[in-house]
Every structure is written in structure tokens, then in C-alpha cells.
Amino acid sequence: MQRTQISLTAEVRKLLDNEASRTGRSISALIRDAVENTYGTDRNADEDYSAIEAAFGAWIDRQDDGRAYVERLRSGDRLNQTLTQ
């Protein structure tokens, strides 16, 4: 493993500190995971583009927009039932 020094804004450092406290993982491990997930070899731009293309138009036959759909899911007493159980 190579040691690397980076500069972080105070806000980013606070995010990392909070996540490290919450998960019990080191800041170094969090950064390694973030880099791997963003730039790792498992990423394939062609596959990502194909997934975007396949999803394009998925809402074309729906009457609701995304916000209205989510609000409809949230409406009713479903949430109240969950809270009282």
C-alpha cells in the first residue's frame, strides 16, 4: 500500500469524521472505498450508458411526475401504521 497525503475542506473532513465514528472504519478506508467505487476497474462507461439508455422513457406512460408519485406513496395511513407497530 502506498501512503498519500491529500488536502480536504473542513466540511469534507467533518463528513469523513462522522462516517468513521458511525461505522467504526478508518478515514483511510472510507477514502479508499470512495475512490474504488468512483474510479475502480469494475466501472464500465459503456455498461453505464446502456443502463441509462434502457431506462430512458420509463415514465412516458405515467400520468404523475416523480414528485407526485412519491407523494402518493407517502400519503394515507401507511406511515402511521408503521410508526404505531
C-alpha positions as CSV (number, residue, x, y, z in Angstrom):
1,M,0.0,0.0,0.0
2,Q,1.2,3.5,-0.8
3,R,0.9,6.4,1.6
4,T,-0.6,9.5,0.0
5,Q,-1.2,12.9,1.5
6,I,-4.4,14.8,0.5
7,S,-6.0,18.1,1.4
8,L,-9.6,18.2,2.4
9,T,-12.0,21.0,3.1
10,A,-13.3,21.3,6.7
11,E,-16.7,20.2,5.5
12,V,-15.4,17.0,3.8
13,R,-13.3,16.2,6.8
14,K,-16.3,16.5,9.1
15,L,-18.3,14.2,6.8
16,L,-15.5,11.6,7.0
17,D,-15.1,12.0,10.8
18,N,-18.9,11.5,11.2
19,E,-18.9,8.4,9.0
20,A,-15.8,7.0,10.6
21,S,-17.5,7.4,14.1
22,R,-20.8,5.9,12.8
23,T,-19.2,2.9,11.1
24,G,-16.1,2.3,13.2
25,R,-14.0,2.4,10.0
26,S,-10.9,4.5,9.4
27,I,-10.9,7.6,7.3
28,S,-8.3,6.0,5.1
29,A,-10.6,3.0,4.5
30,L,-13.5,5.3,3.7
31,I,-11.4,7.2,1.2
32,R,-10.1,4.0,-0.4
33,D,-13.7,2.7,-0.8
34,A,-14.9,6.0,-2.3
35,V,-12.1,6.1,-4.8
36,E,-12.6,2.4,-5.8
37,N,-16.4,2.9,-6.2
38,T,-15.9,6.0,-8.3
39,Y,-12.9,5.1,-10.4
40,G,-12.5,1.4,-9.9
41,T,-11.9,-1.2,-12.6
42,D,-15.4,-2.6,-12.1
43,R,-16.8,0.6,-13.7
44,N,-17.6,0.4,-17.4
45,A,-18.8,3.5,-19.1
46,D,-20.4,1.6,-22.0
47,E,-22.5,-0.5,-19.5
48,D,-23.5,2.6,-17.6
49,Y,-24.6,4.3,-20.8
50,S,-26.6,1.2,-21.8
51,A,-28.4,1.2,-18.5
52,I,-29.3,4.9,-19.0
53,E,-30.5,4.2,-22.5
54,A,-32.6,1.2,-21.3
55,A,-34.2,3.4,-18.6
56,F,-34.9,6.3,-20.9
57,G,-38.7,6.8,-21.3
58,A,-39.6,4.5,-18.4
59,W,-42.1,7.1,-17.2
60,I,-43.6,8.0,-20.6
61,D,-46.9,6.3,-20.0
62,R,-47.4,7.6,-16.4
63,Q,-49.7,10.5,-15.5
64,D,-47.7,11.5,-12.4
65,D,-44.3,13.1,-12.4
66,G,-41.8,11.7,-10.0
67,R,-42.7,14.0,-7.2
68,A,-46.4,13.3,-7.4
69,Y,-45.7,9.6,-7.5
70,V,-43.6,9.7,-4.3
71,E,-46.1,11.9,-2.5
72,R,-48.8,9.4,-3.4
73,L,-46.7,6.6,-2.0
74,R,-46.3,8.6,1.2
75,S,-50.0,9.5,1.5
76,G,-52.5,7.6,3.5
77,D,-52.1,5.9,6.8
78,R,-49.3,3.5,5.8
79,L,-46.7,5.7,7.6
80,N,-48.9,5.9,10.7
81,Q,-49.4,2.1,10.8
82,T,-45.6,1.7,10.7
83,L,-45.0,4.1,13.5
84,T,-47.5,2.5,15.8
85,Q,-46.2,-1.1,15.4
